[in-house]
């Protein structure tokens, strides 16, 4: 019981030295997780396609990650007791919340073929086939969504990005 209490109070930092925080208390590893990366790419690409000066990128991966971490990180910390990579998770609801903060919303689609490569930008959740538990956020049309992991790529969710109030 004493060992369990000690591990619970000290957390995964004993068993997972990769879970370092910066001087402001944020998990550094999450800055480079696929969720913040995909959000940064998608938001900046969306606004660049609408004529926003590309030198003034509205979304920074670090700020996106910090916003996600500020919104509640308890479930990831709990999961990181069992697998330290769980700290990198970005939940679909967080994708929606971040896009909302940048004046965007999503239209959930069922098929990737509903997207127009010339005008649409979407954040897509993919996973590997069979026994893999690997999920990954990618951006259409920037990333090679359909074959990210070759023939083992499965498209799980498609979020078409739109300006709030426009359909």
N, C-alpha and C positions, 0 to 999 in steps of 0.2 A: 504494500500500500504506500509506503514511504517513497519508493522508486516511482510509482505512478504519479503521486502528488508532485514530486520533484520535476518529472518530465512535463506534467501539465502546466506548472507554473513557469518553467523555463522555456517551454515550447520547443519548436523544431530547431531552434538555433543551436542546440547541442548536437543534434544528429545531422543538421543540414547547414553547413557553413556558407552555402551559396545564397542564403536568404539574408543578405546584408541590407541594411537600411542606410540611406544617405543622412547627412547632418540634419535634414528637415523631417526625418522619420518615415520616409517613403521607401518601399522595396525597389531597389535599383533594377533588379532583374525584370520587373514588370515593364519598365520603360521600353525594353526591346522585345516584348511579347507580341505575338501576331495581332492581337486585338488593337492595341494602340498604333501599331504600324499600319494596319489596314485602315483604321479610321483616319490617320494622318494623310495617307495616300488618297483615300476616297474624297475626303472633305476638300483638300487642296486641289485635286483634279476637277472636282465638281465646280468649284469657284473659278478655276483657271478656264474651264470650258465656257463659263459665263462672262469672261472678259475681265476678271479681277487680276490685277498686275501680279504676274508670277513671282516677282521679287518679294512681294508682300504676302507670304503664305499665311492664311488665317489659322491653321491648325498646327500645333507643335506636339509631337509624340510625347514628350516629357509632360507637358501640361495636361494632355488627354489622360495619360496614365495617372497622374496625380489626382485628377478629378474623379476617375474611377475609384482610386484607392480611398479618397475622401468620402465616397458615397457608401462605403461599407465593405470591409474586406474580411469579415469574420469567417465566412464560409470557406474562402480560399485558405485562410490561416489554419482552420480546422483540417481541411483536406491535406494541407502540406505536412501534417504530422505523419501521414501515410505515404505521401509522395511529394517531394520538394518541388517538382515541376508544377504542381497545382497552383502555386502562387501566380503563375502566368495566365490563368484562366481569365477570359473576359466573357461574361454572360451575354446572351442576346438582348436582354433588357438594358444592359449597360451600353450596348451599341446604339440602341434606340435613344436612350437618355443623352448620350454625347451628341448624336446628330441633332437632337432637339436644341441643345445649347448653342449649336452653330446655325440655327434657323432652318434646319432641314428635317424632313420626316421620311418615312419609308413606306413603300408599297410592297407587300410581301407577294412574291411570285411563286408559281409552282414549277415552272420549267425555265431553264437557262436560255432556251431558244426564243423566249418572249422578249429578250433584250435586243436592242439595236446597238451594234458596236460603234456606230457613228455618233450616237447622241446620248446613250444611257451609261450611267455609272452605278454600280451596285456593289454592296458588300455581301460576300458569299461565304457561308460556313460549309467547309468540306470535311470529309473524313476518308480514311482508308477502308477498303473492303475487308471482309472476313473478321479476324480476331483483333484487329488493331483498335486501340482506344484513342488514337491520335486524331484530334479535331484541329482545324486550322482556319483562320479567317483570311480571305484573299479578296482582291478587288478586281471586278470586271470593268473594263476590258484590259486593265494594266497587266494583271497576272494571267498565266495560262490556266484558267479555272478548270476546264474540262479534263485536263490531263496533268494536273499538278503532280500527282504520284503515278503517272502513267495510266495504264488500264485499271488500276486499283482505286482510282479516284471516284468517290461518291459525293454528289452534291446534296447537302442536307437542307440548307435554307438559303433563300435568295432575297435580299433586301434592296430593291430599287430605290435610289435616293432621289428625292424631289424637294423643291423649295416648299416650305410650309404654305399651305393654302392653295397650292397649284396641283392639279391632277392631269 
